[in-house]
Amino acid sequence: MKKDLVNWNEEPLKKWLSLTTGKGTKATYKSAYRAYHQYTGMTSTQLIDEAIEDARRDPRERKDIVKRRLLGFHSWLLNEYAVHSRGKGPHEVVRKGLREKTAYSFVGAIRSF
C-alpha cells in the first residue's frame, strides 16, 4: 500500500474534516486534499499562511493566489492527474485526467477547506 503523504493530524485538516459528518463526503474531501497536496506540495498550514498573506496586501497588489491555484488545480486534474486501477494487486496508472464531474467535486471540496 502506498504511504499517505498528507499529515491528517495537522490542526487545519482535523478542524476541516471534523465539520463533515457524512462518511462519503469525508472520503471525497480526503481524496481531493490528497490530490491538492500532490499538486501544490504544500501543507495545509502553508496554504492558509499564503492565503492570509495575499489577503493582507493592498487590493492593487494582490495576486489572488487562492483563485489562481484552484484554476490551475482544476486544469491539472483534467489533464495530468494520474488515475490508478482499483482493487487488489498493483495499482497501475490507467489514464491521465479525471472526469469533469469528479474534477469539479474535488475543486468544490478544496474550496470548502
RONUTOR-33058 format. One record per residue: residue number from 0; z negated, x, y negated of N, C-alpha, C in turn. Coordinates in nm, 4 decimals, decimal comma, always signed. Atoms other than C-alpha are relative to their C-alpha. Layout:
N
<site resi="NUM" n_z="Z" n_x="X" n_y="Y" ca_z="Z" ca_x="X" ca_y="Y" c_z="Z" c_x="X" c_y="Y"/>
...
This chain:
113
<site resi="0" n_z="+0,0000" n_x="+0,0839" n_y="+0,1186" ca_z="+0,0000" ca_x="+0,0000" ca_y="+0,0000" c_z="+0,0000" c_x="+0,0883" c_y="-0,1249"/>
<site resi="1" n_z="-0,0122" n_x="-0,0748" n_y="+0,1239" ca_z="+0,0885" ca_x="+0,1241" ca_y="-0,3476" c_z="-0,1256" c_x="-0,0175" c_y="-0,0850"/>
<site resi="2" n_z="+0,1207" n_x="+0,0033" n_y="+0,0825" ca_z="-0,2054" ca_x="+0,2131" ca_y="-0,5717" c_z="+0,0298" c_x="-0,0697" c_y="-0,1328"/>
<site resi="3" n_z="-0,0117" n_x="+0,0717" n_y="+0,1272" ca_z="-0,2550" ca_x="-0,0163" ca_y="-0,8703" c_z="-0,0401" c_x="+0,0950" c_y="-0,1126"/>
<site resi="4" n_z="+0,0258" n_x="-0,0936" n_y="+0,1085" ca_z="-0,2334" ca_x="+0,1963" ca_y="-1,1860" c_z="-0,0733" c_x="-0,0628" c_y="-0,1181"/>
<site resi="5" n_z="+0,0683" n_x="+0,0699" n_y="+0,1085" ca_z="-0,3990" ca_x="-0,0662" ca_y="-1,4061" c_z="-0,1502" c_x="+0,0017" c_y="+0,0265"/>
<site resi="6" n_z="+0,1456" n_x="+0,0044" n_y="-0,0095" ca_z="-0,7716" ca_x="-0,0377" ca_y="-1,4724" c_z="-0,0456" c_x="-0,1412" c_y="-0,0364"/>
<site resi="7" n_z="+0,0373" n_x="+0,1402" n_y="+0,0228" ca_z="-0,8743" ca_x="-0,4027" ca_y="-1,4302" c_z="-0,1436" c_x="-0,0137" c_y="-0,0504"/>
<site resi="8" n_z="+0,1369" n_x="+0,0034" n_y="+0,0515" ca_z="-1,2303" ca_x="-0,3112" ca_y="-1,5348" c_z="-0,0065" c_x="+0,0277" c_y="-0,1496"/>
<site resi="9" n_z="-0,0044" n_x="-0,0198" n_y="+0,1445" ca_z="-1,1179" ca_x="-0,2384" ca_y="-1,8905" c_z="-0,0394" c_x="-0,1317" c_y="-0,0674"/>
<site resi="10" n_z="+0,0561" n_x="+0,1212" n_y="+0,0618" ca_z="-1,3024" ca_x="-0,4840" ca_y="-2,1174" c_z="+0,1041" c_x="-0,1004" c_y="-0,0505"/>
<site resi="11" n_z="-0,0978" n_x="+0,0993" n_y="+0,0470" ca_z="-0,9968" ca_x="-0,6394" ca_y="-2,2872" c_z="+0,0671" c_x="-0,0766" c_y="+0,1152"/>
<site resi="12" n_z="-0,0632" n_x="+0,0668" n_y="-0,1143" ca_z="-0,8395" ca_x="-0,7149" ca_y="-1,9470" c_z="-0,0970" c_x="-0,0938" c_y="+0,0698"/>
<site resi="13" n_z="+0,1005" n_x="+0,0859" n_y="-0,0620" ca_z="-1,1619" ca_x="-0,8514" ca_y="-1,8000" c_z="-0,0179" c_x="-0,1276" c_y="-0,0817"/>
<site resi="14" n_z="+0,0185" n_x="+0,1158" n_y="+0,0877" ca_z="-1,2062" ca_x="-1,0800" ca_y="-2,1005" c_z="+0,1209" c_x="-0,0939" c_y="+0,0087"/>
<site resi="15" n_z="-0,1239" n_x="+0,0788" n_y="-0,0060" ca_z="-0,8428" ca_x="-1,1960" ca_y="-2,0935" c_z="+0,0091" c_x="-0,0780" c_y="+0,1305"/>
<site resi="16" n_z="-0,0111" n_x="+0,0665" n_y="-0,1299" ca_z="-0,8465" ca_x="-1,2736" ca_y="-1,7216" c_z="-0,1128" c_x="-0,0996" c_y="+0,0243"/>
<site resi="17" n_z="+0,1114" n_x="+0,0933" n_y="-0,0179" ca_z="-1,1853" ca_x="-1,4485" ca_y="-1,7435" c_z="+0,0303" c_x="-0,1346" c_y="-0,0655"/>
<site resi="18" n_z="-0,0365" n_x="+0,1250" n_y="+0,0677" ca_z="-1,0259" ca_x="-1,7103" ca_y="-1,9713" c_z="+0,0987" c_x="-0,0822" c_y="+0,0816"/>
<site resi="19" n_z="-0,0971" n_x="+0,0652" n_y="-0,0863" ca_z="-0,7832" ca_x="-1,8023" ca_y="-1,6928" c_z="-0,0705" c_x="-0,0489" c_y="+0,1255"/>
<site resi="20" n_z="+0,0701" n_x="+0,0542" n_y="-0,1168" ca_z="-0,9130" ca_x="-2,0342" ca_y="-1,4228" c_z="+0,0901" c_x="-0,0187" c_y="+0,1209"/>
<site resi="21" n_z="-0,0908" n_x="+0,0245" n_y="-0,1115" ca_z="-0,6053" ca_x="-2,1016" ca_y="-1,2119" c_z="+0,0314" c_x="+0,1263" c_y="+0,0783"/>
<site resi="22" n_z="-0,0270" n_x="-0,1158" n_y="-0,0864" ca_z="-0,5553" ca_x="-1,8689" ca_y="-0,9164" c_z="+0,1450" c_x="+0,0480" c_y="-0,0164"/>
<site resi="23" n_z="-0,1408" n_x="-0,0357" n_y="+0,0162" ca_z="-0,1752" ca_x="-1,8787" ca_y="-0,9516" c_z="+0,0291" c_x="+0,0592" c_y="-0,1373"/>
<site resi="24" n_z="-0,0187" n_x="-0,0513" n_y="+0,1358" ca_z="-0,1899" ca_x="-1,8255" ca_y="-1,3272" c_z="-0,0538" c_x="+0,1418" c_y="-0,0106"/>
<site resi="25" n_z="+0,0602" n_x="-0,1327" n_y="+0,0037" ca_z="-0,4218" ca_x="-1,5280" ca_y="-1,2829" c_z="+0,0894" c_x="+0,1015" c_y="+0,0712"/>
<site resi="26" n_z="-0,0900" n_x="-0,0898" n_y="-0,0738" ca_z="-0,1837" ca_x="-1,3765" ca_y="-1,0257" c_z="+0,1234" c_x="+0,0324" c_y="-0,0836"/>
<site resi="27" n_z="-0,1162" n_x="-0,0215" n_y="+0,0872" ca_z="+0,1108" ca_x="-1,4226" ca_y="-1,2653" c_z="-0,0371" c_x="+0,0929" c_y="-0,1145"/>
<site resi="28" n_z="+0,0451" n_x="-0,0839" n_y="+0,1105" ca_z="-0,0861" ca_x="-1,2687" ca_y="-1,5520" c_z="-0,0149" c_x="+0,1457" c_y="+0,0454"/>
<site resi="29" n_z="+0,0196" n_x="-0,1358" n_y="-0,0494" ca_z="-0,1788" ca_x="-0,9680" ca_y="-1,3395" c_z="+0,1336" c_x="+0,0683" c_y="+0,0296"/>
<site resi="30" n_z="-0,1334" n_x="-0,0558" n_y="-0,0268" ca_z="+0,1810" ca_x="-0,9175" ca_y="-1,2241" c_z="+0,0701" c_x="+0,0363" c_y="-0,1303"/>
<site resi="31" n_z="-0,0623" n_x="-0,0247" n_y="+0,1299" ca_z="+0,3021" ca_x="-0,9461" ca_y="-1,5823" c_z="-0,0611" c_x="+0,1224" c_y="-0,0670"/>
<site resi="32" n_z="+0,0632" n_x="-0,1139" n_y="+0,0650" ca_z="+0,0445" ca_x="-0,6994" ca_y="-1,7090" c_z="+0,0330" c_x="+0,1313" c_y="+0,0713"/>
<site resi="33" n_z="-0,0408" n_x="-0,1213" n_y="-0,0733" ca_z="+0,1279" ca_x="-0,4505" ca_y="-1,4308" c_z="+0,1371" c_x="+0,0466" c_y="-0,0499"/>
<site resi="34" n_z="-0,1347" n_x="-0,0334" n_y="+0,0486" ca_z="+0,4916" ca_x="-0,4657" ca_y="-1,5445" c_z="-0,0065" c_x="+0,0530" c_y="-0,1433"/>
<site resi="35" n_z="+0,0120" n_x="-0,0434" n_y="+0,1395" ca_z="+0,3907" ca_x="-0,4331" ca_y="-1,9119" c_z="-0,0597" c_x="+0,1402" c_y="-0,0076"/>
<site resi="36" n_z="+0,0597" n_x="-0,1338" n_y="-0,0060" ca_z="+0,1740" ca_x="-0,1329" ca_y="-1,8289" c_z="+0,1047" c_x="+0,1030" c_y="+0,0438"/>
<site resi="37" n_z="-0,1076" n_x="-0,0885" n_y="-0,0466" ca_z="+0,4673" ca_x="+0,0197" ca_y="-1,6418" c_z="+0,0983" c_x="+0,0261" c_y="-0,1141"/>
<site resi="38" n_z="-0,0948" n_x="-0,0117" n_y="+0,1110" ca_z="+0,6924" ca_x="-0,0462" ca_y="-1,9431" c_z="-0,0563" c_x="+0,0860" c_y="-0,1137"/>
<site resi="39" n_z="+0,0564" n_x="-0,0689" n_y="+0,1172" ca_z="+0,4537" ca_x="+0,0850" ca_y="-2,2124" c_z="-0,0686" c_x="+0,1314" c_y="+0,0342"/>
<site resi="40" n_z="+0,0785" n_x="-0,1174" n_y="-0,0358" ca_z="+0,2470" ca_x="+0,3416" ca_y="-2,0235" c_z="-0,1314" c_x="+0,0069" c_y="-0,0758"/>
<site resi="41" n_z="+0,1214" n_x="+0,0027" n_y="+0,0822" ca_z="-0,0459" ca_x="+0,2337" ca_y="-2,2424" c_z="-0,1064" c_x="-0,0892" c_y="+0,0637"/>
<site resi="42" n_z="+0,1099" n_x="+0,0841" n_y="-0,0462" ca_z="-0,3878" ca_x="+0,0928" ca_y="-2,1610" c_z="-0,0115" c_x="-0,1218" c_y="-0,0917"/>
<site resi="43" n_z="+0,0179" n_x="+0,1196" n_y="+0,0834" ca_z="-0,4942" ca_x="-0,2467" ca_y="-2,2928" c_z="-0,0687" c_x="+0,0355" c_y="-0,1319"/>
<site resi="44" n_z="+0,0692" n_x="-0,0415" n_y="+0,1217" ca_z="-0,7265" ca_x="-0,0783" ca_y="-2,5424" c_z="+0,0960" c_x="+0,0693" c_y="-0,0965"/>
<site resi="45" n_z="-0,0990" n_x="-0,0680" n_y="+0,0850" ca_z="-0,4454" ca_x="+0,1434" ca_y="-2,6719" c_z="+0,0956" c_x="-0,1016" c_y="-0,0635"/>
<site resi="46" n_z="-0,0902" n_x="+0,1026" n_y="+0,0528" ca_z="-0,2176" ca_x="-0,1598" ca_y="-2,7119" c_z="-0,0662" c_x="-0,0788" c_y="-0,1125"/>
<site resi="47" n_z="+0,0736" n_x="+0,0751" n_y="+0,1029" ca_z="-0,4834" ca_x="-0,3503" ca_y="-2,9069" c_z="-0,0193" c_x="+0,0856" c_y="-0,1245"/>
<site resi="48" n_z="+0,0189" n_x="-0,0907" n_y="+0,1147" ca_z="-0,5603" ca_x="-0,0489" ca_y="-3,1276" c_z="+0,1290" c_x="+0,0153" c_y="-0,0802"/>
<site resi="49" n_z="-0,1295" n_x="-0,0137" n_y="+0,0664" ca_z="-0,1904" ca_x="-0,0066" ca_y="-3,2038" c_z="+0,0344" c_x="-0,1259" c_y="-0,0799"/>
<site resi="50" n_z="-0,0294" n_x="+0,1261" n_y="+0,0679" ca_z="-0,1524" ca_x="-0,3756" ca_y="-3,2947" c_z="-0,0880" c_x="-0,0178" c_y="-0,1234"/>
<site resi="51" n_z="+0,0924" n_x="+0,0107" n_y="+0,1137" ca_z="-0,4598" ca_x="-0,3684" ca_y="-3,5199" c_z="+0,0430" c_x="+0,0936" c_y="-0,1121"/>
<site resi="52" n_z="-0,0444" n_x="-0,0975" n_y="+0,1004" ca_z="-0,3367" ca_x="-0,0549" ca_y="-3,6959" c_z="+0,1239" c_x="-0,0503" c_y="-0,0744"/>
<site resi="53" n_z="-0,1220" n_x="+0,0523" n_y="+0,0629" ca_z="+0,0037" ca_x="-0,2150" ca_y="-3,7604" c_z="-0,0322" c_x="-0,1192" c_y="-0,0906"/>
<site resi="54" n_z="+0,0353" n_x="+0,1186" n_y="+0,0787" ca_z="-0,1546" ca_x="-0,5392" ca_y="-3,8859" c_z="-0,0704" c_x="+0,0369" c_y="-0,1306"/>
<site resi="55" n_z="+0,0715" n_x="-0,0441" n_y="+0,1212" ca_z="-0,3639" ca_x="-0,3451" ca_y="-4,1395" c_z="+0,0924" c_x="+0,0583" c_y="-0,1064"/>
<site resi="56" n_z="-0,0944" n_x="-0,0593" n_y="+0,0956" ca_z="-0,0569" ca_x="-0,1948" ca_y="-4,3036" c_z="+0,0444" c_x="-0,1039" c_y="-0,1033"/>
<site resi="57" n_z="-0,0630" n_x="+0,0833" n_y="+0,1013" ca_z="+0,0961" ca_x="-0,3293" ca_y="-4,6189" c_z="+0,1173" c_x="-0,0719" c_y="+0,0662"/>
<site resi="58" n_z="-0,1101" n_x="+0,0738" n_y="-0,0654" ca_z="+0,3433" ca_x="-0,6031" ca_y="-4,5148" c_z="+0,1360" c_x="+0,0672" c_y="-0,0137"/>
<site resi="59" n_z="-0,1282" n_x="-0,0682" n_y="+0,0192" ca_z="+0,6295" ca_x="-0,3945" ca_y="-4,6543" c_z="+0,0138" c_x="+0,1224" c_y="+0,0895"/>
<site resi="60" n_z="-0,0023" n_x="-0,1195" n_y="-0,0838" ca_z="+0,5343" ca_x="-0,1058" ca_y="-4,4250" c_z="-0,0261" c_x="-0,0280" c_y="+0,1475"/>
<site resi="61" n_z="+0,0275" n_x="+0,0343" n_y="-0,1399" ca_z="+0,4528" ca_x="-0,2933" ca_y="-4,1042" c_z="+0,1234" c_x="+0,0219" c_y="+0,0855"/>
<site resi="62" n_z="-0,1093" n_x="-0,0230" n_y="-0,0941" ca_z="+0,6608" ca_x="-0,2121" ca_y="-3,8006" c_z="+0,0190" c_x="-0,1165" c_y="+0,0956"/>
<site resi="63" n_z="-0,0038" n_x="+0,1134" n_y="-0,0930" ca_z="+0,5974" ca_x="-0,5448" ca_y="-3,6210" c_z="+0,0068" c_x="+0,0498" c_y="+0,1435"/>
<site resi="64" n_z="-0,0032" n_x="-0,0694" n_y="-0,1285" ca_z="+0,5197" ca_x="-0,3310" ca_y="-3,3186" c_z="-0,0153" c_x="-0,0947" c_y="+0,1184"/>
<site resi="65" n_z="+0,0226" n_x="+0,0923" n_y="-0,1119" ca_z="+0,3956" ca_x="-0,6188" ca_y="-3,1017" c_z="+0,1279" c_x="-0,0781" c_y="+0,0301"/>
<site resi="66" n_z="-0,1231" n_x="+0,0782" n_y="-0,0179" ca_z="+0,7092" ca_x="-0,8283" ca_y="-3,1572" c_z="+0,1130" c_x="+0,0870" c_y="+0,0567"/>
<site resi="67" n_z="-0,1054" n_x="-0,0911" n_y="-0,0472" ca_z="+0,9431" ca_x="-0,5316" ca_y="-3,1097" c_z="-0,0221" c_x="+0,0404" c_y="+0,1455"/>
<site resi="68" n_z="+0,0309" n_x="-0,0408" n_y="-0,1367" ca_z="+0,7636" ca_x="-0,4230" ca_y="-2,7938" c_z="+0,0260" c_x="-0,1149" c_y="+0,0982"/>
<site resi="69" n_z="-0,0245" n_x="+0,1156" n_y="-0,0869" ca_z="+0,7806" ca_x="-0,7763" ca_y="-2,6482" c_z="+0,1498" c_x="-0,0236" c_y="+0,0201"/>
<site resi="70" n_z="-0,1455" n_x="+0,0150" n_y="-0,0135" ca_z="+1,1539" ca_x="-0,7985" ca_y="-2,7194" c_z="+0,0570" c_x="+0,1072" c_y="+0,0927"/>
<site resi="71" n_z="-0,0430" n_x="-0,1085" n_y="-0,0881" ca_z="+1,2067" ca_x="-0,4598" ca_y="-2,5546" c_z="-0,0432" c_x="-0,0231" c_y="+0,1436"/>
<site resi="72" n_z="+0,0532" n_x="+0,0298" n_y="-0,1329" ca_z="+0,9884" ca_x="-0,5633" ca_y="-2,2611" c_z="+0,0862" c_x="-0,1057" c_y="+0,0689"/>
<site resi="73" n_z="-0,0842" n_x="+0,1062" n_y="-0,0570" ca_z="+1,1952" ca_x="-0,8786" ca_y="-2,2081" c_z="+0,1338" c_x="+0,0562" c_y="+0,0468"/>
<site resi="74" n_z="-0,1275" n_x="-0,0618" n_y="-0,0364" ca_z="+1,5178" ca_x="-0,6801" ca_y="-2,2076" c_z="-0,0165" c_x="+0,0903" c_y="+0,1221"/>
<site resi="75" n_z="+0,0283" n_x="-0,0894" n_y="-0,1123" ca_z="+1,3659" ca_x="-0,4215" ca_y="-1,9712" c_z="-0,0202" c_x="-0,0790" c_y="+0,1288"/>
<site resi="76" n_z="+0,0224" n_x="+0,0836" n_y="-0,1178" ca_z="+1,2510" ca_x="-0,6957" ca_y="-1,7333" c_z="+0,1322" c_x="-0,0514" c_y="+0,0567"/>
<site resi="77" n_z="-0,1277" n_x="+0,0573" n_y="-0,0436" ca_z="+1,6008" ca_x="-0,8459" ca_y="-1,7204" c_z="+0,0961" c_x="+0,1042" c_y="+0,0563"/>
<site resi="78" n_z="-0,1007" n_x="-0,1004" n_y="-0,0359" ca_z="+1,7873" ca_x="-0,5177" ca_y="-1,6763" c_z="-0,0479" c_x="+0,1179" c_y="+0,0836"/>
<site resi="79" n_z="+0,0448" n_x="-0,1243" n_y="-0,0629" ca_z="+1,5675" ca_x="-0,2398" ca_y="-1,5410" c_z="-0,1173" c_x="-0,0143" c_y="+0,0968"/>
<site resi="80" n_z="+0,1175" n_x="+0,0170" n_y="-0,0854" ca_z="+1,2577" ca_x="-0,3788" ca_y="-1,3677" c_z="+0,0425" c_x="+0,0022" c_y="+0,1465"/>
<site resi="81" n_z="-0,0340" n_x="-0,0133" n_y="-0,1422" ca_z="+1,2682" ca_x="-0,2799" ca_y="-1,0005" c_z="-0,0676" c_x="-0,1113" c_y="+0,0809"/>
<site resi="82" n_z="+0,0508" n_x="+0,1081" n_y="-0,0849" ca_z="+1,2306" ca_x="-0,5846" ca_y="-0,7752" c_z="-0,0016" c_x="+0,0512" c_y="+0,1433"/>
<site resi="83" n_z="+0,0178" n_x="-0,0522" n_y="-0,1358" ca_z="+1,0931" ca_x="-0,4870" ca_y="-0,4341" c_z="+0,0012" c_x="-0,1117" c_y="+0,1037"/>
<site resi="84" n_z="+0,0063" n_x="+0,0951" n_y="-0,1107" ca_z="+1,1222" ca_x="-0,6565" ca_y="-0,0974" c_z="-0,1455" c_x="-0,0371" c_y="+0,0228"/>
<site resi="85" n_z="+0,1353" n_x="+0,0488" n_y="-0,0248" ca_z="+0,8212" ca_x="-0,8561" ca_y="+0,0164" c_z="-0,0269" c_x="-0,0029" c_y="+0,1489"/>
<site resi="86" n_z="+0,0365" n_x="+0,0111" n_y="-0,1405" ca_z="+0,6335" ca_x="-0,8971" ca_y="+0,3411" c_z="-0,0511" c_x="+0,1306" c_y="+0,0558"/>
<site resi="87" n_z="+0,0520" n_x="-0,1189" n_y="-0,0683" ca_z="+0,5255" ca_x="-0,6421" ca_y="+0,5967" c_z="+0,1038" c_x="+0,1114" c_y="-0,0007"/>
<site resi="88" n_z="-0,0902" n_x="-0,1146" n_y="-0,0047" ca_z="+0,6710" ca_x="-0,2958" ca_y="+0,6190" c_z="+0,0206" c_x="+0,0609" c_y="-0,1362"/>
<site resi="89" n_z="-0,0253" n_x="-0,0674" n_y="+0,1280" ca_z="+0,8065" ca_x="-0,0709" ca_y="+0,3475" c_z="+0,0633" c_x="-0,0965" c_y="-0,1008"/>
<site resi="90" n_z="-0,0521" n_x="+0,0849" n_y="+0,1073" ca_z="+0,8807" ca_x="-0,2382" ca_y="+0,0165" c_z="+0,1067" c_x="+0,0777" c_y="-0,0763"/>
<site resi="91" n_z="-0,1125" n_x="-0,0702" n_y="+0,0619" ca_z="+1,2228" ca_x="-0,1208" ca_y="-0,0912" c_z="+0,0531" c_x="-0,0795" c_y="-0,1182"/>
<site resi="92" n_z="-0,0609" n_x="+0,0663" n_y="+0,1155" ca_z="+1,3991" ca_x="-0,1969" ca_y="-0,4175" c_z="+0,1214" c_x="-0,0792" c_y="+0,0485"/>
<site resi="93" n_z="-0,1112" n_x="+0,0857" n_y="-0,0414" ca_z="+1,6328" ca_x="-0,4917" ca_y="-0,3588" c_z="+0,0975" c_x="-0,0268" c_y="-0,1142"/>
<site resi="94" n_z="-0,0880" n_x="+0,0169" n_y="+0,1163" ca_z="+1,7700" ca_x="-0,5226" ca_y="-0,7133" c_z="-0,0736" c_x="+0,0460" c_y="-0,1255"/>
<site resi="95" n_z="+0,0569" n_x="-0,0323" n_y="+0,1310" ca_z="+1,7145" ca_x="-0,4285" ca_y="-1,0746" c_z="+0,0057" c_x="-0,1259" c_y="-0,0854"/>
<site resi="96" n_z="+0,0050" n_x="+0,1128" n_y="+0,0922" ca_z="+1,6042" ca_x="-0,7001" ca_y="-1,3132" c_z="-0,0559" c_x="-0,1275" c_y="+0,0617"/>
<site resi="97" n_z="+0,0555" n_x="+0,1281" n_y="-0,0410" ca_z="+1,4031" ca_x="-1,0186" ca_y="-1,2878" c_z="+0,0926" c_x="-0,1135" c_y="-0,0413"/>
<site resi="98" n_z="-0,0716" n_x="+0,1201" n_y="+0,0418" ca_z="+1,5462" ca_x="-1,3654" ca_y="-1,3121" c_z="-0,0527" c_x="-0,0419" c_y="-0,1382"/>
<site resi="99" n_z="+0,0331" n_x="+0,0389" n_y="+0,1376" ca_z="+1,5428" ca_x="-1,5126" ca_y="-1,6649" c_z="-0,1324" c_x="-0,0767" c_y="-0,0089"/>
<site resi="100" n_z="+0,1206" n_x="+0,0828" n_y="+0,0036" ca_z="+1,2711" ca_x="-1,7687" ca_y="-1,5902" c_z="-0,1258" c_x="+0,0842" c_y="+0,0242"/>
<site resi="101" n_z="+0,1140" n_x="-0,0867" n_y="-0,0287" ca_z="+1,0376" ca_x="-1,5054" ca_y="-1,4435" c_z="-0,0262" c_x="+0,0944" c_y="-0,1168"/>
<site resi="102" n_z="+0,0152" n_x="-0,0895" n_y="+0,1153" ca_z="+1,1011" ca_x="-1,2696" ca_y="-1,7347" c_z="-0,0691" c_x="-0,0736" c_y="-0,1152"/>
<site resi="103" n_z="+0,0646" n_x="+0,0784" n_y="+0,1054" ca_z="+1,0083" ca_x="-1,5450" ca_y="-1,9833" c_z="-0,1461" c_x="-0,0273" c_y="+0,0335"/>
<site resi="104" n_z="+0,1370" n_x="+0,0233" n_y="-0,0451" ca_z="+0,6975" ca_x="-1,6218" ca_y="-1,7794" c_z="-0,0862" c_x="+0,1241" c_y="-0,0238"/>
<site resi="105" n_z="+0,0729" n_x="-0,1249" n_y="+0,0198" ca_z="+0,5920" ca_x="-1,2551" ca_y="-1,7897" c_z="-0,0251" c_x="+0,0254" c_y="-0,1481"/>
<site resi="106" n_z="+0,0158" n_x="-0,0210" n_y="+0,1440" ca_z="+0,6517" ca_x="-1,2312" ca_y="-2,1655" c_z="-0,1050" c_x="-0,0974" c_y="-0,0549"/>
<site resi="107" n_z="+0,0991" n_x="+0,0980" n_y="+0,0425" ca_z="+0,4504" ca_x="-1,5503" ca_y="-2,2166" c_z="-0,1409" c_x="+0,0414" c_y="+0,0398"/>
<site resi="108" n_z="+0,1310" n_x="-0,0479" n_y="-0,0455" ca_z="+0,1648" ca_x="-1,4072" ca_y="-2,0132" c_z="-0,0494" c_x="+0,1121" c_y="-0,0901"/>
<site resi="109" n_z="+0,0393" n_x="-0,1128" n_y="+0,0858" ca_z="+0,1635" ca_x="-1,0896" ca_y="-2,2217" c_z="-0,0313" c_x="-0,0473" c_y="-0,1420"/>
<site resi="110" n_z="+0,0289" n_x="+0,0552" n_y="+0,1318" ca_z="+0,1754" ca_x="-1,2901" ca_y="-2,5420" c_z="-0,1417" c_x="-0,0589" c_y="-0,0048"/>
<site resi="111" n_z="+0,1357" n_x="+0,0560" n_y="-0,0027" ca_z="-0,1444" ca_x="-1,4645" ca_y="-2,4324" c_z="-0,1055" c_x="+0,1090" c_y="-0,0043"/>
<site resi="112" n_z="+0,0908" n_x="-0,1145" n_y="+0,0053" ca_z="-0,3032" ca_x="-1,1222" ca_y="-2,3995" c_z="-0,0220" c_x="+0,0385" c_y="-0,1443"/>
